[in-house]
Amino acid sequence: MERTGNLSSTLAIMTQTNSSTVTLSQAGACNYEMMEFLEVKFWLIVVAGSVVYSFGMITNLMLL
């Protein structure tokens, strides 16, 4: 009887592991898409920051 209980608990653990694996692979795909989005956002911030910094330096030099 206990052997059947162990078998069913092992099958339950394997089922949970398989569903977790699918979830992890789906999360990995979403994570990659998120990183690509963050990379584009990073470059937009760098370019906009450089423009603002250059404008500030030129304005400051003109006021001297």
N, CA, C and O atoms as a GROMACS GRO file, in nm:
protein
  256
    1MET      N    1   0.083  -0.119   0.000
    1MET     CA    2   0.000   0.000   0.000
    1MET      C    3   0.087   0.126   0.000
    1MET      O    4   0.061   0.221  -0.073
    2GLU      N    5   0.190   0.122   0.083
    2GLU     CA    6   0.277   0.239   0.090
    2GLU      C    7   0.353   0.259  -0.040
    2GLU      O    8   0.382   0.371  -0.081
    3ARG      N    9   0.384   0.148  -0.105
    3ARG     CA   10   0.455   0.156  -0.232
    3ARG      C   11   0.369   0.227  -0.336
    3ARG      O   12   0.422   0.306  -0.415
    4THR      N   13   0.242   0.203  -0.340
    4THR     CA   14   0.152   0.271  -0.432
    4THR      C   15   0.144   0.419  -0.399
    4THR      O   16   0.138   0.503  -0.489
    5GLY      N   17   0.145   0.452  -0.271
    5GLY     CA   18   0.143   0.592  -0.229
    5GLY      C   19   0.269   0.663  -0.274
    5GLY      O   20   0.263   0.777  -0.320
    6ASN      N   21   0.383   0.596  -0.261
    6ASN     CA   22   0.509   0.656  -0.306
    6ASN      C   23   0.510   0.677  -0.457
    6ASN      O   24   0.560   0.778  -0.507
    7LEU      N   25   0.455   0.580  -0.529
    7LEU     CA   26   0.450   0.590  -0.674
    7LEU      C   27   0.363   0.707  -0.718
    7LEU      O   28   0.400   0.783  -0.808
    8SER      N   29   0.248   0.722  -0.655
    8SER     CA   30   0.161   0.833  -0.692
    8SER      C   31   0.222   0.967  -0.654
    8SER      O   32   0.205   1.065  -0.727
    9SER      N   33   0.292   0.972  -0.541
    9SER     CA   34   0.356   1.099  -0.504
    9SER      C   35   0.472   1.130  -0.597
    9SER      O   36   0.497   1.246  -0.629
   10THR      N   37   0.544   1.026  -0.642
   10THR     CA   38   0.653   1.046  -0.738
   10THR      C   39   0.598   1.097  -0.871
   10THR      O   40   0.655   1.187  -0.932
   11LEU      N   41   0.486   1.038  -0.916
   11LEU     CA   42   0.424   1.085  -1.039
   11LEU      C   43   0.376   1.229  -1.026
   11LEU      O   44   0.385   1.307  -1.120
   12ALA      N   45   0.324   1.263  -0.910
   12ALA     CA   46   0.278   1.400  -0.888
   12ALA      C   47   0.396   1.496  -0.893
   12ALA      O   48   0.385   1.605  -0.949
   13ILE      N   49   0.509   1.456  -0.834
   13ILE     CA   50   0.628   1.543  -0.836
   13ILE      C   51   0.679   1.557  -0.980
   13ILE      O   52   0.717   1.667  -1.021
   14MET      N   53   0.680   1.445  -1.056
   14MET     CA   54   0.726   1.453  -1.195
   14MET      C   55   0.634   1.542  -1.277
   14MET      O   56   0.682   1.617  -1.363
   15THR      N   57   0.505   1.534  -1.254
   15THR     CA   58   0.410   1.619  -1.326
   15THR      C   59   0.435   1.766  -1.294
   15THR      O   60   0.432   1.851  -1.383
   16GLN      N   61   0.458   1.794  -1.167
   16GLN     CA   62   0.487   1.933  -1.127
   16GLN      C   63   0.617   1.979  -1.190
   16GLN      O   64   0.628   2.094  -1.234
   17THR      N   65   0.717   1.890  -1.195
   17THR     CA   66   0.846   1.927  -1.254
   17THR      C   67   0.830   1.959  -1.402
   17THR      O   68   0.886   2.057  -1.451
   18ASN      N   69   0.754   1.876  -1.475
   18ASN     CA   70   0.733   1.900  -1.618
   18ASN      C   71   0.660   2.031  -1.642
   18ASN      O   72   0.697   2.105  -1.733
   19SER      N   73   0.559   2.061  -1.563
   19SER     CA   74   0.487   2.186  -1.582
   19SER      C   75   0.576   2.304  -1.545
   19SER      O   76   0.565   2.411  -1.605
   20SER      N   77   0.663   2.286  -1.445
   20SER     CA   78   0.755   2.393  -1.407
   20SER      C   79   0.855   2.419  -1.519
   20SER      O   80   0.893   2.533  -1.544
   21THR      N   81   0.899   2.311  -1.586
   21THR     CA   82   0.994   2.327  -1.695
   21THR      C   83   0.933   2.409  -1.808
   21THR      O   84   0.999   2.496  -1.864
   22VAL      N   85   0.809   2.380  -1.841
   22VAL     CA   86   0.741   2.458  -1.945
   22VAL      C   87   0.729   2.603  -1.902
   22VAL      O   88   0.750   2.694  -1.982
   23THR      N   89   0.696   2.624  -1.776
   23THR     CA   90   0.682   2.761  -1.726
   23THR      C   91   0.815   2.834  -1.731
   23THR      O   92   0.821   2.952  -1.767
   24LEU      N   93   0.924   2.763  -1.695
   24LEU     CA   94   1.055   2.827  -1.698
   24LEU      C   95   1.096   2.864  -1.840
   24LEU      O   96   1.153   2.971  -1.862
   25SER      N   97   1.068   2.775  -1.937
   25SER     CA   98   1.106   2.807  -2.075
   25SER      C   99   1.022   2.923  -2.128
   25SER      O  100   1.072   3.007  -2.202
   26GLN      N  101   0.894   2.927  -2.090
   26GLN     CA  102   0.812   3.040  -2.131
   26GLN      C  103   0.861   3.168  -2.065
   26GLN      O  104   0.863   3.274  -2.128
   27ALA      N  105   0.901   3.158  -1.939
   27ALA     CA  106   0.952   3.276  -1.869
   27ALA      C  107   1.082   3.322  -1.933
   27ALA      O  108   1.109   3.442  -1.940
   28GLY      N  109   1.165   3.227  -1.979
   28GLY     CA  110   1.289   3.264  -2.044
   28GLY      C  111   1.265   3.341  -2.173
   28GLY      O  112   1.336   3.437  -2.202
   29ALA      N  113   1.165   3.300  -2.249
   29ALA     CA  114   1.131   3.371  -2.373
   29ALA      C  115   1.082   3.511  -2.341
   29ALA      O  116   1.120   3.608  -2.407
   30CYS      N  117   0.997   3.522  -2.240
   30CYS     CA  118   0.947   3.655  -2.201
   30CYS      C  119   1.061   3.741  -2.148
   30CYS      O  120   1.065   3.861  -2.172
   31ASN      N  121   1.153   3.677  -2.074
   31ASN     CA  122   1.265   3.752  -2.019
   31ASN      C  123   1.353   3.806  -2.131
   31ASN      O  124   1.401   3.919  -2.123
   32TYR      N  125   1.375   3.727  -2.237
   32TYR     CA  126   1.456   3.773  -2.349
   32TYR      C  127   1.389   3.891  -2.418
   32TYR      O  128   1.455   3.989  -2.453
   33GLU      N  129   1.258   3.883  -2.439
   33GLU     CA  130   1.186   3.994  -2.501
   33GLU      C  131   1.194   4.118  -2.414
   33GLU      O  132   1.206   4.229  -2.465
   34MET      N  133   1.187   4.101  -2.283
   34MET     CA  134   1.196   4.214  -2.192
   34MET      C  135   1.336   4.276  -2.198
   34MET      O  136   1.349   4.399  -2.195
   35MET      N  137   1.440   4.194  -2.207
   35MET     CA  138   1.576   4.247  -2.213
   35MET      C  139   1.597   4.325  -2.342
   35MET      O  140   1.663   4.429  -2.342
   36GLU      N  141   1.540   4.277  -2.452
   36GLU     CA  142   1.552   4.349  -2.578
   36GLU      C  143   1.483   4.486  -2.567
   36GLU      O  144   1.536   4.586  -2.616
   37PHE      N  145   1.367   4.489  -2.503
   37PHE     CA  146   1.295   4.614  -2.482
   37PHE      C  147   1.377   4.709  -2.394
   37PHE      O  148   1.384   4.828  -2.421
   38LEU      N  149   1.438   4.655  -2.288
   38LEU     CA  150   1.518   4.738  -2.198
   38LEU      C  151   1.643   4.790  -2.268
   38LEU      O  152   1.689   4.900  -2.239
   39GLU      N  153   1.699   4.711  -2.361
   39GLU     CA  154   1.817   4.756  -2.434
   39GLU      C  155   1.782   4.876  -2.522
   39GLU      O  156   1.858   4.973  -2.527
   40VAL      N  157   1.669   4.871  -2.590
   40VAL     CA  158   1.624   4.984  -2.673
   40VAL      C  159   1.598   5.105  -2.584
   40VAL      O  160   1.636   5.217  -2.619
   41LYS      N  161   1.535   5.082  -2.471
   41LYS     CA  162   1.506   5.191  -2.378
   41LYS      C  163   1.636   5.253  -2.327
   41LYS      O  164   1.646   5.375  -2.314
   42PHE      N  165   1.736   5.169  -2.297
   42PHE     CA  166   1.866   5.217  -2.250
   42PHE      C  167   1.930   5.309  -2.354
   42PHE      O  168   1.980   5.416  -2.319
   43TRP      N  169   1.930   5.267  -2.481
   43TRP     CA  170   1.993   5.349  -2.584
   43TRP      C  171   1.918   5.480  -2.606
   43TRP      O  172   1.979   5.583  -2.633
   44LEU      N  173   1.786   5.477  -2.593
   44LEU     CA  174   1.709   5.602  -2.604
   44LEU      C  175   1.745   5.697  -2.490
   44LEU      O  176   1.758   5.818  -2.513
   45ILE      N  177   1.761   5.644  -2.369
   45ILE     CA  178   1.800   5.728  -2.256
   45ILE      C  179   1.940   5.784  -2.276
   45ILE      O  180   1.965   5.900  -2.244
   46VAL      N  181   2.032   5.702  -2.327
   46VAL     CA  182   2.170   5.749  -2.350
   46VAL      C  183   2.172   5.861  -2.454
   46VAL      O  184   2.239   5.962  -2.434
   47VAL      N  185   2.100   5.844  -2.564
   47VAL     CA  186   2.099   5.946  -2.670
   47VAL      C  187   2.032   6.074  -2.620
   47VAL      O  188   2.084   6.183  -2.642
   48ALA      N  189   1.918   6.060  -2.552
   48ALA     CA  190   1.849   6.180  -2.501
   48ALA      C  191   1.934   6.250  -2.396
   48ALA      O  192   1.939   6.373  -2.393
   49GLY      N  193   2.000   6.173  -2.310
   49GLY     CA  194   2.087   6.233  -2.209
   49GLY      C  195   2.205   6.306  -2.270
   49GLY      O  196   2.244   6.412  -2.222
   50SER      N  197   2.261   6.250  -2.375
   50SER     CA  198   2.374   6.315  -2.443
   50SER      C  199   2.330   6.446  -2.508
   50SER      O  200   2.403   6.545  -2.504
   51VAL      N  201   2.211   6.448  -2.567
   51VAL     CA  202   2.160   6.570  -2.629
   51VAL      C  203   2.138   6.678  -2.523
   51VAL      O  204   2.177   6.793  -2.543
   52VAL      N  205   2.077   6.642  -2.412
   52VAL     CA  206   2.052   6.739  -2.305
   52VAL      C  207   2.184   6.789  -2.247
   52VAL      O  208   2.198   6.908  -2.220
   53TYR      N  209   2.280   6.699  -2.227
   53TYR     CA  210   2.410   6.737  -2.173
   53TYR      C  211   2.483   6.833  -2.268
   53TYR      O  212   2.540   6.933  -2.225
   54SER      N  213   2.481   6.801  -2.399
   54SER     CA  214   2.547   6.888  -2.497
   54SER      C  215   2.480   7.025  -2.502
   54SER      O  216   2.548   7.127  -2.509
   55PHE      N  217   2.348   7.028  -2.499
   55PHE     CA  218   2.275   7.155  -2.499
   55PHE      C  219   2.312   7.238  -2.376
   55PHE      O  220   2.331   7.359  -2.386
   56GLY      N  221   2.322   7.173  -2.261
   56GLY     CA  222   2.360   7.244  -2.139
   56GLY      C  223   2.501   7.300  -2.146
   56GLY      O  224   2.526   7.412  -2.102
   57MET      N  225   2.594   7.223  -2.201
   57MET     CA  226   2.733   7.271  -2.212
   57MET      C  227   2.742   7.389  -2.308
   57MET      O  228   2.809   7.488  -2.279
   58ILE      N  229   2.675   7.380  -2.423
   58ILE     CA  230   2.679   7.489  -2.522
   58ILE      C  231   2.616   7.614  -2.464
   58ILE      O  232   2.669   7.724  -2.482
   59THR      N  233   2.503   7.599  -2.397
   59THR     CA  234   2.436   7.715  -2.335
   59THR      C  235   2.524   7.777  -2.228
   59THR      O  236   2.533   7.899  -2.219
   60ASN      N  237   2.588   7.694  -2.149
   60ASN     CA  238   2.676   7.744  -2.044
   60ASN      C  239   2.795   7.819  -2.103
   60ASN      O  240   2.835   7.923  -2.051
   61LEU      N  241   2.853   7.767  -2.211
   61LEU     CA  242   2.967   7.834  -2.274
   61LEU      C  243   2.925   7.967  -2.337
   61LEU      O  244   3.003   8.063  -2.336
   62MET      N  245   2.804   7.973  -2.391
   62MET     CA  246   2.757   8.099  -2.450
   62MET      C  247   2.733   8.205  -2.343
   62MET      O  248   2.749   8.324  -2.368
   63LEU      N  249   2.695   8.162  -2.223
   63LEU     CA  250   2.667   8.258  -2.117
   63LEU      C  251   2.794   8.307  -2.048
   63LEU      O  252   2.789   8.407  -1.976
   64LEU      N  253   2.906   8.242  -2.069
   64LEU     CA  254   3.031   8.286  -2.005
   64LEU      C  255   3.085   8.412  -2.062
   64LEU      O  256   3.189   8.460  -2.018
   0.00000   0.00000   0.00000
